[in-house]
Amino acid sequence: MSDVPPPAADRASLSKVVAEQIRDQILNGKLRPGERLVEDRLSAELGVSRVPVREALLGLSVEGLVNLEPRRGASVVEISPETVAELVEVRALLEGLNARLAARRHDPAIVAALSDTLRRGNAAAGAGSARELTSLNAEFHDLLAIASRNTVLSGIMRSLRERTGLAFAINGQARARQDWKEHAGVLAAVIDGDEELAALLATRHVQNAAAAFAAASEKPVA
């Protein structure tokens, strides 16, 4: 496939699409932490030239999902327990703020969308695939971020959620039911307009997921 770059506007749009595709594969576990991201292979798989792949990987490295090293190329980032702890400290605080704002601003349309996602998440917790659960979890948190009506906070939160999500993937199906039970509690507080409770439950939700990650990480490999 030719590497002659398209016009700048088209290239930027294509790079964004490619970045979303690679991000999805990382967050859904198709591309594992530490796995090398070879430009030629990705360009063939995604049906694009190496240019948008290279630009997409650069963007994902800024977001903290991809590691770029001189002469070694790109790989999916590996997050240490120490980094997870630091991310959780920040994310737990901001998730609380996000839920507080969602309860204060209470957008009926977004609340309805959250309720629908909650229904589908509860169903998937019993019989859904890991990919479906990951997608629905992201959908719930993205909608909750929209409900806060704070675009600055939403932008910061997305990166934090994705980076902690790489680590929390180890929790998997074992914690799915509890995840959605906690989501239900946060949403109920948002619907009631109870800012304090919404903030408390959202903060605890992140802390509980972090505790489950720590416990799962300590289990010996069979």
Backbone torsions as a table, in degrees:
resi	resn	phi	psi	omega
1	MET	NA	137.8	-175.8
2	SER	-68.0	145.2	176.4
3	ASP	-101.0	13.1	176.2
4	VAL	-66.7	119.4	-173.1
5	PRO	-71.5	142.8	174.2
6	PRO	-75.2	175.1	176.0
7	PRO	-53.4	152.6	-172.1
8	ALA	-55.6	-44.1	-177.5
9	ALA	-64.3	-43.6	179.5
10	ASP	-66.3	-38.2	-178.9
11	ARG	-65.7	-41.0	179.5
12	ALA	-62.9	-41.9	179.1
13	SER	-65.1	-42.9	-180.0
14	LEU	-66.6	-40.4	178.6
15	SER	-61.2	-37.0	178.7
16	LYS	-65.3	-42.6	178.8
17	VAL	-63.5	-44.9	-179.9
18	VAL	-62.9	-41.7	179.0
19	ALA	-61.0	-40.9	178.8
20	GLU	-64.3	-38.5	179.8
21	GLN	-66.9	-43.7	179.2
22	ILE	-68.3	-41.8	178.0
23	ARG	-57.5	-44.3	-179.6
24	ASP	-60.6	-42.1	-179.7
25	GLN	-67.1	-34.0	178.5
26	ILE	-70.5	-48.3	-175.0
27	LEU	-71.4	-26.0	178.5
28	ASN	-90.4	0.8	174.3
29	GLY	86.1	2.4	176.7
30	LYS	-67.1	-38.3	173.5
31	LEU	-104.2	118.6	-170.8
32	ARG	-92.0	155.3	175.8
33	PRO	-53.3	132.0	-179.1
34	GLY	89.2	-13.7	-177.8
35	GLU	-69.6	135.7	179.0
36	ARG	-70.6	141.7	178.9
37	LEU	-111.1	96.0	-174.9
38	VAL	-86.7	123.2	-175.4
39	GLU	-57.5	-45.9	-178.4
40	ASP	-60.0	-43.5	-178.4
41	ARG	-67.0	-42.7	179.9
42	LEU	-66.8	-39.4	-179.8
43	SER	-65.7	-37.8	177.5
44	ALA	-68.6	-42.0	-178.7
45	GLU	-66.1	-38.4	-175.7
46	LEU	-94.4	-6.2	176.3
47	GLY	72.7	34.8	179.4
48	VAL	-133.3	171.0	176.4
49	SER	-78.1	175.2	-179.2
50	ARG	-70.9	-22.7	-175.5
51	VAL	-61.5	-54.9	178.6
52	PRO	-65.6	-28.9	176.4
53	VAL	-65.3	-45.7	-180.0
54	ARG	-61.5	-43.0	-179.9
55	GLU	-68.2	-36.3	178.3
56	ALA	-65.0	-43.3	-180.0
57	LEU	-64.8	-36.6	177.4
58	LEU	-63.8	-44.1	178.7
59	GLY	-63.9	-41.2	179.6
60	LEU	-68.4	-26.8	176.2
61	SER	-69.8	-35.6	176.8
62	VAL	-65.2	-34.7	179.7
63	GLU	-76.7	-12.3	178.3
64	GLY	91.5	11.9	179.9
65	LEU	-96.8	-20.9	-177.1
66	VAL	-127.1	140.4	177.1
67	ASN	-105.2	126.4	178.2
68	LEU	-111.5	124.8	-179.6
69	GLU	-127.2	137.6	177.6
70	PRO	-57.4	132.6	176.8
71	ARG	70.5	-11.8	178.6
72	ARG	-107.6	-17.7	177.4
73	GLY	82.6	-152.8	-173.1
74	ALA	-103.8	151.1	174.3
75	SER	-151.9	158.5	175.5
76	VAL	-67.8	134.3	-175.6
77	VAL	-65.2	143.4	173.0
78	GLU	-106.2	125.3	-175.2
79	ILE	-103.4	122.2	-179.2
80	SER	-76.5	158.4	176.0
81	PRO	-56.4	-34.3	179.2
82	GLU	-65.3	-40.9	178.3
83	THR	-68.0	-39.5	177.2
84	VAL	-58.2	-44.4	-179.6
85	ALA	-60.2	-40.9	179.4
86	GLU	-68.1	-42.4	178.4
87	LEU	-62.0	-41.6	-178.1
88	VAL	-64.8	-39.1	178.1
89	GLU	-55.7	-43.3	-178.1
90	VAL	-78.0	-45.7	-176.2
91	ARG	-63.9	-41.5	-179.1
92	ALA	-59.8	-42.0	179.1
93	LEU	-63.9	-46.1	-176.5
94	LEU	-74.4	-31.5	175.0
95	GLU	-62.7	-37.3	176.8
96	GLY	-62.8	-45.0	177.8
97	LEU	-62.5	-42.9	-179.3
98	ASN	-60.2	-45.7	-180.0
99	ALA	-66.5	-37.1	177.7
100	ARG	-59.6	-46.2	-179.8
101	LEU	-67.3	-37.1	178.2
102	ALA	-62.5	-40.8	178.4
103	ALA	-67.6	-36.5	-178.7
104	ARG	-69.9	-39.3	-171.9
105	ARG	-95.6	-19.9	166.4
106	HIS	34.2	77.6	177.6
107	ASP	-88.3	112.8	-175.7
108	PRO	-57.3	-38.1	-178.3
109	ALA	-66.0	-42.3	-179.9
110	ILE	-72.0	-36.5	176.1
111	VAL	-59.9	-40.4	178.1
112	ALA	-64.4	-40.7	178.5
113	ALA	-65.9	-39.6	177.8
114	LEU	-63.8	-39.4	179.3
115	SER	-63.8	-38.3	178.1
116	ASP	-67.9	-42.1	177.5
117	THR	-63.6	-39.1	178.2
118	LEU	-61.6	-42.2	178.7
119	ARG	-61.0	-46.4	-179.4
120	ARG	-69.2	-33.5	178.0
121	GLY	-67.0	-41.2	177.6
122	ASN	-61.9	-39.2	178.2
123	ALA	-66.5	-42.0	-178.9
124	ALA	-69.1	-28.0	-180.0
125	ALA	-62.3	-26.2	179.3
126	GLY	-89.0	-35.2	-172.9
127	ALA	-140.6	3.7	-175.7
128	GLY	-81.1	163.8	177.5
129	SER	-80.4	164.2	177.4
130	ALA	-60.5	-38.7	179.3
131	ARG	-63.4	-43.0	-180.0
132	GLU	-64.9	-42.7	179.5
133	LEU	-62.9	-42.0	178.6
134	THR	-61.8	-44.2	-179.2
135	SER	-64.3	-43.8	-178.7
136	LEU	-69.7	-36.7	176.5
137	ASN	-61.5	-45.0	178.1
138	ALA	-63.1	-40.1	179.6
139	GLU	-61.8	-44.7	-179.6
140	PHE	-61.4	-48.5	-177.4
141	HIS	-69.1	-34.5	176.9
142	ASP	-64.8	-42.0	178.4
143	LEU	-66.1	-39.0	178.2
144	LEU	-64.0	-35.9	176.9
145	ALA	-65.4	-41.1	177.3
146	ILE	-62.9	-37.7	-179.1
147	ALA	-62.8	-24.0	179.7
148	SER	-71.9	-21.4	-178.4
149	ARG	56.1	39.2	176.3
150	ASN	-132.3	100.5	-173.2
151	THR	-68.5	-30.3	178.1
152	VAL	-65.5	-48.0	179.4
153	LEU	-63.1	-41.9	-179.2
154	SER	-60.0	-41.6	180.0
155	GLY	-64.9	-41.5	178.1
156	ILE	-66.1	-42.6	-176.1
157	MET	-64.9	-35.5	-177.2
158	ARG	-60.4	-46.4	179.9
159	SER	-62.8	-42.8	179.9
160	LEU	-63.6	-42.4	-179.3
161	ARG	-64.2	-42.1	-178.5
162	GLU	-66.3	-41.4	-177.9
163	ARG	-70.1	-42.0	176.0
164	THR	-70.0	-30.3	179.2
165	GLY	-61.3	-32.7	176.9
166	LEU	-60.2	-39.4	-180.0
167	ALA	-78.8	-43.8	-175.3
168	PHE	-69.0	-11.5	178.5
169	ALA	-58.2	-24.3	179.7
170	ILE	-65.6	-23.1	-179.8
171	ASN	-67.0	-39.2	172.7
172	GLY	52.0	-147.1	-175.1
173	GLN	-64.2	-27.8	-175.6
174	ALA	-59.6	-31.1	-177.7
175	ARG	-107.6	3.3	-172.7
176	ALA	-57.5	-48.6	-178.1
177	ARG	-61.1	-42.0	179.5
178	GLN	-66.9	-38.9	176.7
179	ASP	-54.2	-49.4	-175.1
180	TRP	-75.4	-26.4	172.2
181	LYS	-64.7	-41.2	178.5
182	GLU	-69.6	-38.4	174.6
183	HIS	-57.9	-42.8	-179.5
184	ALA	-61.0	-40.4	178.7
185	GLY	-63.8	-43.1	178.2
186	VAL	-62.5	-46.3	-177.8
187	LEU	-64.2	-40.3	178.7
188	ALA	-59.8	-41.3	178.9
189	ALA	-67.0	-38.1	177.3
190	VAL	-63.2	-45.0	179.7
191	ILE	-61.6	-38.5	180.0
192	ASP	-76.5	-10.0	-176.9
193	GLY	72.7	21.3	-178.7
194	ASP	-89.2	92.7	-174.7
195	GLU	-62.4	-44.5	-176.7
196	GLU	-63.3	-45.9	-178.6
197	LEU	-68.4	-41.7	179.0
198	ALA	-58.8	-44.5	179.7
199	ALA	-64.2	-44.2	-179.0
200	LEU	-62.3	-46.9	-177.2
201	LEU	-68.3	-37.0	179.0
202	ALA	-66.7	-40.2	177.6
203	THR	-64.2	-46.2	179.5
204	ARG	-63.3	-34.3	180.0
205	HIS	-58.5	-45.8	178.9
206	VAL	-66.6	-43.1	-179.8
207	GLN	-64.2	-37.9	177.9
208	ASN	-66.1	-41.2	177.7
209	ALA	-63.8	-38.0	178.8
210	ALA	-66.2	-39.4	178.6
211	ALA	-65.5	-39.4	177.4
212	ALA	-65.1	-39.5	176.6
213	PHE	-61.0	-45.1	-179.0
214	ALA	-62.3	-42.8	-179.8
215	ALA	-65.4	-42.8	-179.6
216	ALA	-66.7	-34.6	-179.1
217	SER	-68.3	-26.0	-177.7
218	GLU	-84.2	-12.8	-178.5
219	LYS	-70.5	136.2	177.6
220	PRO	-67.9	144.1	178.6
221	VAL	-72.0	130.5	-177.1
222	ALA	-69.9	NA	NA
